[in-house]
Amino acid sequence: MSSGRVLILDDEPQIRRVLRTSLVAGGFVVREARSGEEALETIREEMPDLLIIDINLPGMSGFEVCREIRETCDVPIIMLSVRNNERDKVRALDSGADDYVVKPFGIQELLARIRANLRRHADELPLTFESQDLTIDFAQRTVVARGRHARLTPKEFELLHYLVAHPNKALPHRELLQAVWGPDYGDEVEYLRVFINQLRKKIEPEASKPRYLLTEPWVGYRFSTPEEA
């Protein structure tokens, strides 16, 4: 099992190469982006567990990328910069960053900060969900429905995780789409409906009469706990 998925956003190939080598050695799955636009496109494909973003980028700045990501999700973000001044640190934190690291940096210190941010984020999310016929282990990324292991795609698992993290709350279509697929999504209601139907077939006792993944007409979807169900 990997230590987590990290997206590196930096326009300097040497920095990306050093970070990738160290992170892969530490058990992380790594993806790279050279611009803010490329990073947002990557996030639309799969949401990472943590982002490392350089402030000085061609096109969108690191501040802009951070703010756009923060409109839809709370994934941990570590900002990198060659500038070691209070003004930039405050601006980074105000943009939504969780941490700020000055170049050049020690790789062991950066790895420690990555692990600390992932731990803090994990503490805010449910680790497991268990009912009479459904068990979800978010740390191990496993789902057992009616005594059988359900094989979920990464996007199905992320969607289920977001719903379970907000139990008994009606979540709008746009919020779900942007939280799981990225900030450029929001109007693809039919797209979301397909994924919900797939999840129902895999985890519900009876997909046509859902017990957990409930439709909120004209709003979105809600994960119902056994007590509410």
For each residue, the residues with C-beta under 8 A, 3 or more apart:
1: 140
2: 5 27 28 29
3: 26 27 28 115 118
4: 28 29 48 49 50 114 118
5: 2 28 29 30 31 46 48 49 50
6: 23 28 29 30 31 48 49 50 51 52 114
7: 30 31 32 33 39 42 43 48 50 51 52
8: 15 16 19 20 23 30 31 32 33 52
9: 32 33 34 35 36 38 39 51 52 53 54 57 62 65
10: 15 16 19 32 34 52 53 54 57 80
11: 34 35 54 56 57 58
12: 15 16 54
13: 16 17
14: 17 18
15: 8 10 12 18 19 54 80 103
16: 8 10 12 13 19 20 32 34
17: 13 14 20 21
18: 14 15 21 22 107
19: 8 10 15 16 22 23 30 52 107 110
20: 8 16 17 23 24 30 32
21: 17 18 24 25
22: 18 19 25 26 107 110 111
23: 6 8 19 20 26 28 30 111 114
24: 20 21 27 28 30
25: 21 22
26: 3 22 23 111
27: 2 3 24
28: 2 3 4 5 6 23 24 114
29: 2 4 5 6
30: 5 6 7 8 19 20 23 24
31: 5 6 7 8 42 46 48
32: 7 8 9 10 16 20
33: 7 8 9 36 38 39 41 42
34: 9 10 11 16 38 58
35: 9 11 38 39 57 58 59 60
36: 9 33 39 40 57 59 60 61 62 64 65 68
37: 40 41 59 60
38: 9 33 34 35 41 42
39: 7 9 33 35 36 42 43 51 53 65
40: 36 37 43 44 65 68 69 182 183 184
41: 33 37 38 44 45
42: 7 31 33 38 39 45 46
43: 7 39 40 46 47 48 69 182 183
44: 40 41 181 182 184 185
45: 41 42
46: 5 31 42 43 154 155
47: 43 73 75 158 179 180 182
48: 4 5 6 7 31 43 51 75
49: 4 5 6 75 76 118 121
50: 4 5 6 7 75 76 77 78 114 117 118 121
51: 6 7 9 39 48 69 75 76 77 78
52: 6 7 8 9 10 19 77 78 80 114
53: 9 10 39 62 65 66 77 78 79 80 97
54: 9 10 11 12 15 57 62 79 80 81
55: 61 62 63 79 80 81 83 88 92
56: 11 61 62 81 82
57: 9 10 11 35 36 54 60 61 62 65
58: 11 34 35
59: 35 36 37
60: 35 36 37 57 64 65 68
61: 36 55 56 57 64 65
62: 9 36 53 54 55 56 57 65 66 79 80 81 92 95
63: 55 66 67 91 92 95
64: 36 60 61 67 68
65: 9 36 39 40 53 57 60 61 62 68 69
66: 53 62 63 69 70 77 79 92 95 96 97
67: 63 64 70 71 95 96
68: 36 40 60 64 65 71 183
69: 40 43 51 65 66 72 73 75 77 96 183
70: 66 67 73 74 77 95 96
71: 67 68 178 183
72: 69 175 178 179 182 183
73: 47 69 70 178 179
74: 70 121 124
75: 47 48 49 50 51 69 121
76: 49 50 51 98 99 117 118 120 121
77: 50 51 52 53 66 69 70 96 97 98 99
78: 50 51 52 53 97 98 99 100 101 110 113 114 117
79: 53 54 55 62 66 92 95 97 99 100 101
80: 10 15 52 53 54 55 62 101 102 103 105
81: 54 55 56 62 84 88 92 100 101 102 103
82: 56 102 103
83: 55 88 102
84: 81 102
85: 88 89
86: 89 90
87: 90 91
88: 55 81 83 85 91 92 100
89: 85 86 92 93 100
90: 86 87 93 94
91: 63 87 88 94 95
92: 55 62 63 66 79 81 88 89 95 97 100
93: 89 90 96 97 100
94: 90 91
95: 62 63 66 67 70 79 91 92
96: 66 67 69 70 77 93
97: 53 66 77 78 79 92 93 100
98: 76 77 78 117 120
99: 76 77 78 79 113 117
100: 78 79 81 88 89 92 93 97
101: 78 79 80 81 105 109 110 113
102: 80 81 82 83 84 105
103: 15 80 81 82
104:
105: 80 101 102 109 110
106: 109 110
107: 18 19 22 110 111
108: 111 112
109: 101 105 106 112 113
110: 19 22 78 101 105 106 107 113 114
111: 22 23 26 107 108 114 115
112: 108 109 115 116
113: 78 99 101 109 110 116 117
114: 4 6 23 28 50 52 78 110 111 117 118
115: 3 111 112 118 119
116: 112 113 119 120
117: 50 76 78 98 99 113 114 120 121
118: 3 4 49 50 76 114 115 121 122
119: 115 116 122 123
120: 76 98 116 117 123 124
121: 49 50 74 75 76 117 118 124 125
122: 118 119 125 127 139
123: 119 120
124: 74 120 121
125: 121 122 138 161 165
126: 129 138 164 165
127: 122 137 138 139
128: 135 136 137 138 139
129: 126 134 135 136 138 164
130: 134 135 136
131: 134 135 225 226
132: 226
133: 145 146 147 205
134: 129 130 131 143 144 145 146 203 212
135: 128 129 130 131 143 144
136: 128 129 130 142 143 144 160 164
137: 127 128 140 141 142 143
138: 125 126 127 128 129 141 161 164
139: 122 127 128
140: 1 137
141: 137 138 157
142: 136 137 149
143: 134 135 136 137 149 150 152 157 160 202 203
144: 134 135 136 147 148 149 150
145: 133 134 148 150 202 203 204
146: 133 134 205
147: 133 144
148: 144 145
149: 142 143 144
150: 143 144 145 202 203
151: 202
152: 143 156 157 160 199 202
153: 156 157
154: 46 157 158
155: 46 158 159 180 181 195
156: 152 153 159 160 195 198 199 202
157: 141 143 152 153 154 160 161
158: 47 154 155 161 162 180
159: 155 156 162 163 176 180 192 195 196 199
160: 136 143 152 156 157 163 164 199 203 223
161: 125 138 157 158 164 165
162: 158 159 165 166 171 176 179 180
163: 159 160 166 171 176 213 221 222 223
164: 126 129 136 138 160 161 167 223
165: 125 126 161 162
166: 162 163 169 171 223
167: 164 223 224 225 228
168: 222 223 224 225 228
169: 166 222 223
170: 216 219 220 221 222
171: 162 163 166 175 176 216 220 221 222
172: 175 176 219 220
173: 176 177 186 189 192 219 220 221
174: 177 178 186 187 220
175: 72 171 172 178 179 220
176: 159 162 163 171 172 173 179 180 192 220 221
177: 173 174 180 181 185 186 187 188 191 192
178: 71 72 73 174 175 181 182 183 185 186
179: 47 72 73 162 175 176
180: 47 155 158 159 162 176 177
181: 44 155 177 178 184 185 188
182: 40 43 44 47 72 178 185
183: 40 43 68 69 71 72 178
184: 40 44 181
185: 44 177 178 181 182 188 191
186: 173 174 177 178
187: 174 177
188: 177 181 185 191 192
189: 173 192 193
190: 193 194
191: 177 185 188 194 195
192: 159 173 176 177 188 189 195 196 221
193: 189 190 196 197
194: 190 191 197 198
195: 155 156 159 191 192 198 199
196: 159 192 193 199 200 213 215 221
197: 193 194 200 201 207
198: 156 194 195 201 202
199: 152 156 159 160 195 196 202 203 204 213
200: 196 197 203 204 207 210 213
201: 197 198 204 207
202: 143 145 150 151 152 156 198 199
203: 134 143 145 150 160 199 200 212 213
204: 145 199 200 201 207 209 210 211 212 213
205: 133 146 211
206: 209 210 211
207: 197 200 201 204 210
208:
209: 204 206
210: 200 204 206 207 213 214 215
211: 204 205 206 224 229
212: 134 203 204 223 224 229
213: 163 196 199 200 203 204 210 221 222 223 224
214: 210 221 222 223 224
215: 196 210 221
216: 170 171 219 220 221 222
217:
218:
219: 170 172 173 216
220: 170 171 172 173 174 175 176 216
221: 163 170 171 173 176 192 196 213 214 215 216
222: 163 168 169 170 171 213 214 216
223: 160 163 164 166 167 168 169 212 213 214
224: 167 168 211 212 213 214 228 229
225: 131 167 168 228 229
226: 131 132 229
227:
228: 167 168 224 225
229: 211 212 224 225 226
